[in-house]
Structure formats: C-alpha cells, structure tokens
Amino acid sequence: ESKDSGLPAIVFNITMPNPTDQAVHSSVAATLQNAVGWDGVTPASGTECAAYGGSFNALVQTGDVTAVNMGTVRLSEEDPSYGSMVLAVLSPDATYLTQWDDLDAFWADFSADGRLGNTADGAPSPAGRTWNGALAIPFSLDPGESHTISFVIAWHFPNRTVNWSQRRLVGIENEKSEFRLGNQYNNWFRSALDVVNYVQAHFERLADQTRLARDTFYDTTLPYPLIDAVTSQMSIIRTPTCFWTEDGRFYGFEGCCGASTSHCTQSGCCPLNCTHVWNYEMALARLFPALERTMRETEWDIQQHPSGYLPHRVALPTYLPRPWDREIGGPDRPALDGLLGGILKTYREYRACGDGEWLAHVWPSVRQALRHVWTAHDPGRSGVIEGEQPNTYDISIYGANTFIGTLYLAALRAGEAMADLGRESNLAAECQEIYQRGRAALEERLWNGEYYIQDVDLEEHPEQNWATGCHSDQLLGQWWAHVLGLGHILDADRVRTAALSIFRHNFRDDFHGHEQQPRAFVTDDDQGLLNCTWPRDGRPPVPTQYSDEVWTGIEYEVAGLLLYEGEAEPALRIVEAVRTRYDGRNQSPWNDIECGDHYVRAMASWALLEAVRLSLRRRKGGDRLCPGPDTGGLPSALRGPGQLGHVHPACDRQHPNGNHHTRLGLSDSEGAALSAQGCGAVGSRDRGRSACFCNAVAGQRRSDHHAGRADYTPGRAGTGSHPS
C-alpha cells in the first residue's frame, strides 16, 4: 500500500530478554537531534551548525505516546527547510529530557538510575546551535521474561523544492530559483506529530504487514543471494533517489549524490526520470504500479515532443518549458533506447493493471512514438536501425546491433499488441511485418556463431562502438520481451548461446591486470561481469564508453536473461558475485552504486523473481500452473514470494513433455484466497491487485555470521529459513 509504505517515519522495536534466573532492572533510551532548518549541506559538529538557531523541543504526552516535538522559530512556514521532527515512544511511562547538548551530562543522568530528569525546557536555541531530545523507558524483567519498546522517529518537511541544477534542461542560469514541489505526505499530515499519531493508531496493522512482507520473501526455497538481490534493491524506492510530489507524481534521479559521484555532491545525480536508466527498473512497477504509471503519464502527457520523441530527462515543475531541441547531456541527443523503453514500459503498465481506459489515454502518444521511430530512425521500415543511436552509455552508437535492435523488435511486438487492443489491425499488421524483416536481418548480419556483434563502419564512426565485441547489453530487448511475455524475438537457440557467451567471456573471477576505466566499481579480488569484452580481438581504439566497467544493473539483467533461458548455474554465479561484493564488509548491502548511490538501474534485480516464475493462466475448465523455463535441472518445487502474498505450489514435473500435477495455495495479507483472472500478465488479480509467481531455483543457504554474509550451494534444497 503506497501510503503506508511512504510514511515519513521509522519504527525501532527494541526487545530486551532476560535469559537469567534472576529478576533484572533495565532501561532503554533514545535520542534525536533537532535538525529542522539544516539544508543537508552546511557542515555540522555536535549541536553546532551555521544553519541552526531558534530550535525548540517540546514535550507532548497523549494517551499511550510520549513525544519530543521538534521545530524552529527562525524559519517562515514557506522556507524550504521549514518543518518538524518528532522522537516518540509508544508508552505513557517514559522519562524525558527535551533539550540537552552536553553528552557527559546526559550520560551521567541516564546511567545513574536508567531514568532521565523529566526536564521540559522549551527555550529556543541560540544562533548557530540546536538541541537534542531524549526519552528513556525503565522496566523490570522476571526470569525468562522479555519486553519490547517501540520508538518512532517521524518528520514532516512540506516545502520540497527543486534544489538541483536545471541549466542544461531549461536554460535556468539562476541556481537559487526555488520552485516548490511539495511532498505527497502533505495531503495526509500537517506535522510530524500527526505522523506519529497515525503510526500509533495503526501500529498493529503496520507491524503485521511489514512482518508478512519480510516473512513472505525470506521463507523460501530460492537461493539467498537471489532474494537478497531483490529485497535489498527495493530499498532504492525509499532513498532520496526517489520522491513523490504533492500533486501525486513520482520522480527519480539516476542515483543519490555521494561518494560515488565525485562530479557533484548535492541533491540527486543526473536529474530526472532518466528514461534510459529507468529502462532497467522493475521493482517500482511491480510493487507500486500506480506510482509507475505516473511516470508514463509524465512522459506521454507532458514530455513528448510534437514529433514523437521523448527527451530523456524531465524538468520540474512541469509548467516550465520542456527540454526540446537542446543538448541535455548523458547523452546530448534524445536517448533512443529510452524512447523504445517508454513503449515497452507502457505495455508493462497495462499488463499489470489491465486498465483499458488508461491505455486508451496514452496510446495515441505511444503510436506517435512508434511513427517517430520509423520517420527518424527507420525510414525504410526495414526493422533495423543503423543511424545515430544515443543511449544509456552517454554516447551515440552507429550501425546495426542487437542492443538497440532488440529493444526495437520488442517495441514493435508491444506496439502490435497495443494496436490490437485498440482495434487498429492495420497498424498491428505493420508492426508485425517490420518486426519480421528486422528479425531476419539481425540474424543474418550480426550472428557470429557465439553472440551478436555490431555491424558498423569504423572508418566512418571510429569512436564509441564495440564492433566485434561481446557486449553484455546485446540482448536487453530480449530480456524485456521475456518480462512482457512476448517470447523469443530472435532465434531461441542463438539467444541461449549468446547469453552463455556473455557469461563465458565477460564474467571474471578477479580483476587483477584489468584496467577499469573511467571508473572502478569492483576491487581486484572481486568477481563481476564486464560490460563488454573482445574475445575475438578487434577492440576499437576508442570503444563504447564504460566498456571496462562493472554495473550491477547489467549484471542483474544478464542473470535474469540466463534464468529465462534455463541457465540457472551461471545466472546464480553472477548474482552471488554481486551480493558478495555488497555483503556489508566493503560495500553496503542496500546501496548498489553506479553514477550515484542507490542507483536506479539496480532495480533490474526484481526481474530475477519473474525469470524463475510459474505463470498462472486462465484456461477454459479451470486454472492451471504452467511451468516457467527449465531451470537447468534444478528442483522446481517452490516456496517463495508472490507479489502480494505467499505461494506454496508443489509440482511433480515430468520431463521433457510429461504431464504436470501442481497444487497452488496463495493468500494475501488478510488471509483471503486470491482468484485467478489470467490477463497473461503477472498471474492472478484480486481486488485490483496483482500477484506474480516464482518457479524455484533451489539452493541451500548457509550463514557465516562472522563474515556477515550468506552463501548457497547450487542444486541443493533450500532451508527456507530467515536470514540471520
């Protein structure tokens, strides 16, 4: 549920057990600094910061809540930094210290008896300083008893503004312009205290649903690295990479500025809604499809040029001029892969919601986009694009290739499907004819027996192409076609061979002796998948940018493709390599980086679930489970997460062409059975929500608590236990 998932609050449940045979007295304290007024940039030390001053902390006690309400008298209600914060505990028995700034004095007070002094001074802080606030709960425990305390941190900052540069997008030179966007939670709450009251009133439901989501994911026979890849990158939606504005639209940078972005250190990296990077994201579309649809509406209703193309970055507010007919950077020209992806994403959104009215609304714009591709990029309607192709590698490539080529083929198939839905049979037939011509041409011109190459004149275009190289993104459109249920858009045997070739040539057990340029995302001792290699030589002097880098989003995409092709072992080796790099020892498990922290492309990991799926389809005479692709000989019995509930099928598979006897049980958070209304999309739908089902790739998880990691052994039954 998007509202509850978007609450501006964090809940900390602290459980204290008494494993002894004697009664004990204990206490838990929580403290929070009043950061209202801080701009996120000005250096702070302790309670001192030039952005501070006029801070107040006030005690609030209502029912079962004790809270320290934090604000400032220095800022007007219209100031971008204006807002409120709250530290609360869901108990009426808390002791408190509303304002403190001396750590030694605070500790002396608390450690003396586990209580705080119950002082509630409300005087505003002097200029350049703020206050901390604290709450403490003392309690006693009998032998074997435990006690849980719930602390809440909530915030409410209503005046979100455009605090990033839009000079290249709309030519605004004044970097101090403050265009107000607001936050969606402004429509629900007036203050952080309102947020706390909502959390307290709905606490049991929120806690139960949160635990259900956790248990649904981790009570599984799927390999732990796969589940870790999916669940860890879901968190990107709740990082500053993404935001949900007051008008209900959802937006996202490519990533957060931070240690991974030396070129900029404030706000988000590479604004905004970058079509070619968001091409790889699947998590938001599956978890919060209504929010994802707002991104399509922004593209088709606001962004699209009259000729049909899409600028690959959004300027805000949307009443500003659109970034048409200008160089906007990364790449300079409108990204063709982003435009083709917009067509694919629209079909994905329709398949998820089944809303014919929504599709009818956006379809004219999608149709215009298809016609723009034909006019500007494929005037002969050959099904092959050979001219300039600006793309996610921040450059333009040329010549026939299957990176852009398969996106084009998949977009033609999706366009055909949407045209059929709109009863435009002539357009649907034209899409099919162009697709058939393009498929045949790509197969004839680009297959080298191992993988698909790029047919480019290097004398005319000597830079930024890969030519005979083995590019990891060569089958991006095929990955999309599998996600959309379109089947193989190129020869199935060749696709499988190419996917295996990508793994064989581009996956490295270490990076000793390899120069990562222009950026390094792995250490010499790491494993990972390079973006491109040249196993048959022929590397151009200036190859496609970023060829020598390792991107987690591409790794997840290739792993998903391998799973779709039934090649579980190499797929899981890639996923395990990524999750080992991000196991908490050297890099955060919740922060896959690229050009920015919490990078959007990593949300491609969600498709790993769908790549091992069982599809629930509606047939005359009842529902049946159709096995997903062969999982490379691994067991297909499943216990794993669906999109909103839990799937428990037991499957007796007879290979190669035997009957399948399958039992399925699926319940949502309310325990209600979900009916099957197969739209051919993601499975069953009930009460307007959808569920996807995952065919298992079984693995045994073993926890290494000392190293802080979890591993699996391919081909063995999973334990189904929670991660430690």
NUVEXDREN-48649 format. One record per residue (C-alpha): residue number from 0; x, y, z. Coordinates in steps of 0.02 Angstrom, whole numbers. Example, Ala and Ser with C-alpha at 12.3 -4.5 7.8 and 13.67 -1.06 7.14 Angstrom:
<recs>
 num     px     py     pz
   0    615   -225    390
   1    684    -53    357
</recs>
This chain:
<recs>
 num     px     py     pz
   0      0      0      0
   1     85    157    -62
   2     29    272     79
   3     87    158    219
   4    248    120    126
   5    276    306    103
   6    255    362    283
   7    388    487    339
   8    430    382    490
   9    544    246    557
  10    495    125    695
  11    625     43    805
  12    564   -107    904
  13    690   -143   1043
  14    664   -311   1129
  15    756   -344   1292
  16    756   -526   1353
  17    806   -587   1525
  18    888   -757   1499
  19    945   -766   1681
  20    862   -846   1831
  21    850   -682   1924
  22    743   -528   1905
  23    833   -381   1824
  24    802   -196   1805
  25    838   -119   1636
  26    812     39   1535
  27    820     91   1353
  28    849    270   1296
  29    834    351   1125
  30    897    522   1074
  31    875    630    920
  32    946    796    863
  33    828    932    807
  34    888    956    628
  35    745   1069    571
  36    824   1208    470
  37    976   1109    413
  38    999   1114    225
  39   1085    946    213
  40   1248   1026    159
  41   1312   1151    288
  42   1442   1066    399
  43   1383   1022    575
  44   1480    971    729
  45   1383    909    878
  46   1242   1033    905
  47   1333   1173    813
  48   1294   1222    633
  49   1276   1388    544
  50   1104   1333    483
  51   1041   1307    660
  52    962   1430    781
  53    791   1457    857
  54    767   1269    880
  55    640   1213   1009
  56    596   1043   1081
  57    428   1024   1169
  58    358    880   1271
  59    195    803   1208
  60    103    667   1305
  61    -58    598   1231
  62   -132    431   1278
  63     -1    296   1254
  64    125    411   1168
  65    265    513   1245
  66    350    625   1119
  67    475    765   1097
  68    407    879    961
  69    545    975    870
  70    536   1133    766
  71    610   1306    742
  72    551   1484    767
  73    684   1551    649
  74    607   1500    483
  75    446   1552    400
  76    320   1419    352
  77    365   1447    169
  78    552   1415    191
  79    617   1258    101
  80    696   1198    264
  81    542   1228    370
  82    462   1077    451
  83    451    969    606
  84    527    813    681
  85    470    701    823
  86    554    574    935
  87    419    467   1015
  88    397    309   1115
  89    234    212   1116
  90    218    214   1305
  91    150    335   1434
  92    285    285   1558
  93    435    368   1477
  94    554    485   1564
  95    617    630   1461
  96    746    764   1431
  97    677    880   1299
  98    834    984   1274
  99   1015    932   1301
 100   1181    973   1219
 101   1311    900   1339
 102   1344    715   1313
 103   1434    690   1478
 104   1291    769   1574
 105   1162    666   1478
 106   1254    504   1512
 107   1277    544   1696
 108   1091    573   1712
 109   1037    416   1619
 110   1167    295   1688
 111   1133    341   1869
 112    965    252   1877
 113    905    220   1698
 114    791    370   1707
 115    801    546   1637
 116    771    704   1735
 117    598    745   1664
 118    650    922   1618
 119    548   1006   1483
 120    636   1170   1447
 121    562   1245   1288
 122    679   1392   1260
 123    737   1415   1079
 124    920   1378   1047
 125   1043   1521   1015
 126   1102   1561    838
 127   1212   1425    765
 128   1155   1292    888
 129   1016   1166    911
 130    954   1045   1043
 131    950    857   1062
 132    799    773   1140
 133    792    607   1232
 134    668    480   1300
 135    701    332   1415
 136    595    185   1473
 137    645     96   1635
 138    569    -76   1667
 139    591   -237   1764
 140    602   -414   1695
 141    567   -575   1786
 142    672   -729   1740
 143    638   -782   1561
 144    533   -628   1527
 145    560   -506   1383
 146    496   -332   1348
 147    480   -237   1183
 148    487    -48   1170
 149    437     43   1011
 150    521    208    970
 151    464    313    822
 152    559    446    727
 153    446    549    614
 154    472    701    505
 155    370    823    402
 156    453    945    282
 157    315   1011    169
 158    414   1128     57
 159    515   1015    -58
 160    591   1123   -194
 161    696   1098   -349
 162    868   1105   -269
 163    966   1038   -417
 164   1032   1122   -573
 165    918   1129   -725
 166   1029   1242   -828
 167   1051   1115   -968
 168    870   1060   -964
 169    780   1227   -973
 170    920   1355   -976
 171    890   1422   -800
 172   1051   1511   -751
 173    993   1565   -578
 174   1037   1417   -468
 175    946   1498   -322
 176    774   1483   -402
 177    659   1390   -284
 178    520   1300   -375
 179    406   1220   -245
 180    353   1040   -273
 181    295    986   -101
 182    281    807    -39
 183    138    685    -61
 184    125    662    127
 185     69    844    141
 186   -100    779     85
 187   -109    661    235
 188    -23    751    378
 189      4    928    441
 190    153    891    552
 191    271    756    612
 192    161    737    766
 193     16    691    652
 194    127    556    577
 195    165    483    748
 196    -19    482    794
 197    -58    387    632
 198     79    260    666
 199     16    235    844
 200   -165    214    788
 201   -120     87    653
 202     31      9    737
 203    -26   -172    743
 204    -82   -174    562
 205     77    -89    501
 206    186   -207    602
 207     92   -362    544
 208    101   -313    361
 209    285   -270    374
 210    325   -437    453
 211    217   -526    324
 212    315   -445    184
 213    479   -495    265
 214    422   -673    300
 215    350   -693    126
 216    516   -654     47
 217    630   -750    163
 218    526   -905    198
 219    582   -976     33
 220    675  -1114    -56
 221    750   -988   -176
 222    938   -958   -158
 223    976   -824    -30
 224   1084   -715   -147
 225    937   -703   -268
 226    815   -650   -133
 227    946   -531    -62
 228    968   -451   -234
 229    781   -422   -249
 230    743   -362    -74
 231    897   -254    -46
 232    869   -151   -203
 233    685   -124   -165
 234    751      0    -37
 235    801    120   -176
 236    619    174   -186
 237    632    244     -8
 238    801    331    -28
 239    823    513    -84
 240    847    445   -260
 241    657    445   -274
 242    521    564   -219
 243    332    578   -228
 244    270    755   -251
 245    117    841   -181
 246     25    826   -347
 247     40    636   -343
 248    177    612   -472
 249    328    502   -441
 250    503    554   -491
 251    679    490   -475
 252    858    538   -507
 253    979    410   -576
 254   1052    400   -401
 255   1095    499   -246
 256   1248    610   -248
 257   1381    549   -130
 258   1547    459   -126
 259   1512    379   -294
 260   1485    547   -381
 261   1642    650   -374
 262   1572    772   -503
 263   1432    829   -388
 264   1396    814   -203
 265   1223    890   -177
 266   1044    833   -212
 267   1021    696   -340
 268   1131    636   -481
 269   1082    662   -662
 270    903    726   -649
 271    769    674   -682
 272    666    518   -730
 273    807    471   -848
 274    719    359   -973
 275    869    254  -1022
 276    921    214   -842
 277    743    184   -783
 278    731     62   -930
 279    806    -70   -815
 280    698    -37   -661
 281    564   -166   -621
 282    537   -153   -433
 283    430      5   -428
 284    324    -58   -572
 285    284   -219   -481
 286    269   -155   -302
 287    182     11   -335
 288    113      4   -513
 289      3    159   -490
 290    158    262   -450
 291    249    191   -600
 292    102    241   -711
 293    125    423   -660
 294    298    414   -738
 295    222    357   -903
 296     93    496   -891
 297    231    623   -865
 298    320    556  -1019
 299    171    547  -1136
 300     64    691  -1074
 301    200    818  -1037
 302    371    770  -1102
 303    338    707  -1277
 304    391    820  -1420
 305    258    852  -1553
 306    362    747  -1675
 307    351    598  -1558
 308    519    585  -1472
 309    547    590  -1284
 310    679    698  -1201
 311    765    577  -1084
 312    762    696   -934
 313    618    789   -851
 314    620    971   -797
 315    517   1025   -646
 316    395   1098   -613
 317    306   1031   -765
 318    241   1204   -814
 319    418   1252   -865
 320    465   1237  -1049
 321    508   1059  -1099
 322    689   1015  -1140
 323    656   1002  -1326
 324    780   1034  -1465
 325    928   1060  -1350
 326   1076    959  -1286
 327   1031    899  -1112
 328   1176    782  -1076
 329   1206    599  -1047
 330   1184    582  -1199
 331   1167    750  -1285
 332   1033    693  -1408
 333    868    613  -1353
 334    904    435  -1297
 335    833    312  -1422
 336    841    167  -1301
 337    739    272  -1179
 338    605    304  -1310
 339    592    121  -1358
 340    589     79  -1173
 341    445    200  -1149
 342    342     95  -1269
 343    389    -64  -1178
 344    355     10  -1007
 345    184     68  -1062
 346    138   -108  -1114
 347    207   -172   -948
 348    100    -49   -851
 349    -55   -101   -948
 350    -21   -285   -917
 351     -4   -250   -732
 352   -165   -151   -714
 353   -274   -209   -858
 354   -349    -34   -866
 355   -413    -10  -1042
 356   -458    172  -1012
 357   -281    209   -956
 358   -209    126  -1110
 359   -332    218  -1222
 360   -272    382  -1145
 361    -86    354  -1176
 362    -98    252  -1336
 363   -104    399  -1458
 364     61    460  -1387
 365    137    287  -1396
 366     78    270  -1575
 367    158    437  -1615
 368    320    375  -1537
 369    319    222  -1650
 370    292    330  -1803
 371    433    444  -1748
 372    550    294  -1740
 373    500    249  -1917
 374    519    425  -1982
 375    680    473  -1894
 376    770    307  -1870
 377    699    177  -1990
 378    627    270  -2140
 379    635    112  -2246
 380    540     16  -2112
 381    668   -121  -2127
 382    661   -164  -1942
 383    844   -118  -1923
 384    908     48  -1854
 385   1080     96  -1919
 386   1098    284  -1898
 387   1140    381  -1741
 388   1077    294  -1584
 389   1100    398  -1424
 390   1090    285  -1273
 391   1123    246  -1090
 392   1311    239  -1114
 393   1304    429  -1130
 394   1359    423  -1312
 395   1289    379  -1482
 396   1324    216  -1571
 397   1301    179  -1756
 398   1264     31  -1865
 399   1155   -122  -1844
 400   1165   -200  -1671
 401   1056   -302  -1555
 402   1068   -184  -1405
 403    956    -54  -1487
 404    896   -183  -1614
 405    812   -300  -1490
 406    734   -153  -1399
 407    661   -102  -1567
 408    598   -278  -1604
 409    520   -292  -1432
 410    441   -119  -1451
 411    367   -173  -1617
 412    292   -328  -1536
 413    224   -225  -1391
 414    158    -96  -1514
 415     73   -235  -1610
 416    -10   -298  -1452
 417    -71   -125  -1401
 418   -132    -88  -1577
 419   -231   -250  -1572
 420   -308   -197  -1408
 421   -355    -32  -1489
 422   -427   -124  -1639
 423   -303    -44  -1757
 424   -274   -201  -1858
 425   -179   -115  -1999
 426    -53    -40  -1879
 427    -36   -205  -1788
 428     -1   -293  -1951
 429    127   -162  -2000
 430    218   -183  -1834
 431    222   -371  -1862
 432    289   -353  -2039
 433    427   -233  -1987
 434    470   -348  -1842
 435    488   -499  -1957
 436    600   -404  -2077
 437    706   -338  -1935
 438    724   -506  -1850
 439    782   -589  -2010
 440    906   -451  -2048
 441    983   -450  -1874
 442   1003   -639  -1877
 443   1084   -636  -2048
 444   1201   -490  -2018
 445   1251   -499  -1835
 446   1264   -680  -1779
 447   1446   -739  -1771
 448   1413   -913  -1706
 449   1434   -865  -1523
 450   1348   -699  -1496
 451   1279   -548  -1587
 452   1402   -415  -1645
 453   1384   -236  -1708
 454   1392   -206  -1895
 455   1471    -33  -1903
 456   1588     59  -2022
 457   1732    101  -1906
 458   1812    213  -2035
 459   1659    324  -2036
 460   1623    302  -1850
 461   1791    261  -1767
 462   1740    301  -1588
 463   1611    238  -1461
 464   1566     74  -1546
 465   1606   -106  -1497
 466   1603   -187  -1671
 467   1655   -370  -1647
 468   1646   -361  -1458
 469   1535   -464  -1345
 470   1426   -333  -1261
 471   1331   -382  -1104
 472   1183   -274  -1158
 473   1167   -357  -1328
 474   1002   -441  -1280
 475    920   -306  -1175
 476    765   -310  -1284
 477    754   -499  -1267
 478    758   -480  -1078
 479    615   -356  -1095
 480    521   -473  -1212
 481    530   -611  -1081
 482    469   -491   -946
 483    321   -444  -1056
 484    279   -623  -1105
 485    322   -591  -1288
 486    431   -745  -1305
 487    588   -752  -1409
 488    610   -607  -1529
 489    769   -686  -1600
 490    810   -869  -1631
 491    788   -958  -1464
 492    942  -1069  -1481
 493   1050   -921  -1529
 494    984   -816  -1386
 495   1029   -952  -1263
 496   1201   -973  -1340
 497   1231   -785  -1338
 498   1178   -772  -1156
 499   1301   -909  -1110
 500   1436   -824  -1214
 501   1410   -661  -1120
 502   1441   -755   -959
 503   1589   -853  -1028
 504   1680   -702  -1099
 505   1628   -559   -984
 506   1621   -637   -811
 507   1785   -627   -717
 508   1840   -716   -560
 509   1951   -568   -518
 510   2008   -405   -596
 511   2195   -416   -572
 512   2277   -346   -728
 513   2118   -264   -792
 514   2109    -76   -802
 515   1937    -16   -752
 516   1904    147   -840
 517   1842    279   -825
 518   1776    220   -655
 519   1810     70   -543
 520   1663    -13   -456
 521   1748   -176   -404
 522   1911   -219   -317
 523   2045   -328   -395
 524   1988   -476   -290
 525   1804   -461   -334
 526   1705   -561   -460
 527   1594   -473   -585
 528   1529   -453   -761
 529   1613   -329   -877
 530   1503   -225   -991
 531   1600   -278  -1146
 532   1749   -385  -1199
 533   1831   -431  -1365
 534   1860   -620  -1362
 535   1899   -620  -1549
 536   2005   -463  -1542
 537   1951   -312  -1643
 538   1936   -191  -1497
 539   1921    -15  -1571
 540   2049    113  -1509
 541   1906    210  -1427
 542   1771     82  -1387
 543   1597    113  -1319
 544   1607    213  -1159
 545   1605    115   -996
 546   1650    -50  -1081
 547   1781    -86   -948
 548   1664    -56   -802
 549   1551   -171   -699
 550   1371   -114   -672
 551   1258   -210   -555
 552   1104   -166   -657
 553   1178   -250   -811
 554   1232   -399   -705
 555   1055   -423   -641
 556    986   -405   -818
 557   1104   -537   -888
 558   1072   -652   -740
 559    886   -634   -770
 560    908   -671   -955
 561   1006   -829   -913
 562    868   -885   -796
 563    738   -854   -930
 564    844   -962  -1044
 565    851  -1101   -915
 566   1034  -1074   -869
 567   1024  -1063   -681
 568   1203  -1101   -633
 569   1288   -954   -723
 570   1144   -840   -676
 571   1166   -878   -492
 572   1355   -859   -504
 573   1329   -681   -566
 574   1203   -641   -431
 575   1312   -716   -295
 576   1460   -614   -358
 577   1360   -453   -343
 578   1291   -491   -172
 579   1463   -544   -108
 580   1533   -375   -162
 581   1388   -292    -70
 582   1385   -402     84
 583   1419   -263    209
 584   1605   -291    230
 585   1663   -170     95
 586   1502   -101     23
 587   1327    -75     92
 588   1202   -214     52
 589   1072    -79     19
 590   1174     33    -94
 591   1221    -31   -267
 592   1318    112   -344
 593   1349    172   -520
 594   1340    357   -563
 595   1264    389   -393
 596   1223    297   -233
 597   1064    191   -225
 598   1069    183   -415
 599    906    151   -505
 600    972     27   -633
 601    998    -98   -491
 602    809   -118   -476
 603    825   -234   -626
 604    851   -365   -490
 605    663   -382   -467
 606    651   -472   -634
 607    754   -614   -560
 608    595   -668   -470
 609    494   -664   -630
 610    630   -755   -725
 611    604   -908   -614
 612    417   -892   -612
 613    271  -1007   -629
 614    138   -918   -731
 615    -41   -940   -676
 616   -150   -935   -830
 617   -336   -944   -851
 618   -400  -1083   -962
 619   -571  -1149  -1001
 620   -608  -1282   -873
 621   -507  -1204   -733
 622   -341  -1134   -683
 623   -177  -1220   -714
 624      3  -1188   -674
 625    115  -1178   -825
 626    296  -1214   -783
 627    418  -1075   -819
 628    578  -1105   -915
 629    683  -1257   -874
 630    792  -1213   -726
 631    943  -1310   -783
 632    897  -1471   -695
 633    870  -1391   -525
 634    716  -1439   -425
 635    559  -1344   -470
 636    465  -1363   -306
 637    432  -1189   -243
 638    409  -1099    -81
 639    433   -915   -116
 640    362   -740   -130
 641    220   -686   -239
 642    187   -504   -272
 643     69   -478   -127
 644     52   -644    -39
 645    134   -813    -22
 646    142   -953   -149
 647    151  -1135    -95
 648    142  -1245   -250
 649    204  -1424   -251
 650    247  -1478   -427
 651    277  -1652   -498
 652    363  -1616   -664
 653    392  -1749   -795
 654    522  -1701   -924
 655    531  -1672  -1066
 656    348  -1674  -1115
 657    255  -1759   -974
 658    103  -1703   -877
 659    118  -1582   -733
 660     19  -1606   -574
 661     27  -1448   -469
 662    -56  -1383   -313
 663    -59  -1197   -278
 664   -102  -1103   -120
 665    -92   -914   -115
 666   -155   -794     17
 667   -138   -608     39
 668   -106   -512    199
 669   -287   -536    251
 670   -279   -724    226
 671   -404   -715     83
 672   -382   -834    -61
 673   -339   -748   -224
 674   -435   -794   -379
 675   -355   -819   -548
 676   -405   -697   -683
 677   -263   -728   -804
 678   -230   -574   -906
 679    -69   -654   -965
 680     23   -525   -865
 681     89   -569   -694
 682    -34   -701   -640
 683   -185   -680   -531
 684   -278   -524   -485
 685   -396   -490   -342
 686   -469   -327   -278
 687   -371   -230   -408
 688   -202   -301   -355
 689    -91   -423   -447
 690     21   -567   -399
 691    167   -648   -486
 692    227   -823   -454
 693    406   -884   -449
 694    470  -1051   -510
 695    604  -1106   -389
 696    787  -1120   -420
 697    826  -1213   -261
 698    981  -1183   -160
 699   1043  -1212     14
 700   1084  -1059    116
 701   1219  -1063    247
 702   1252   -914    358
 703   1426   -855    401
 704   1391   -741    548
 705   1571   -689    571
 706   1594   -633    391
 707   1423   -551    384
 708   1370   -645    228
 709   1258   -784    169
 710   1302   -911     34
 711   1213  -1051    -57
 712   1258  -1215   -137
 713   1176  -1229   -310
 714   1068  -1379   -340
 715   1025  -1421   -160
 716    861  -1396    -71
 717    841  -1230     19
 718    820  -1217    205
 719    680  -1091    195
 720    745  -1003    349
 721    757   -818    382
 722    921   -727    360
 723   1008   -700    524
</recs>
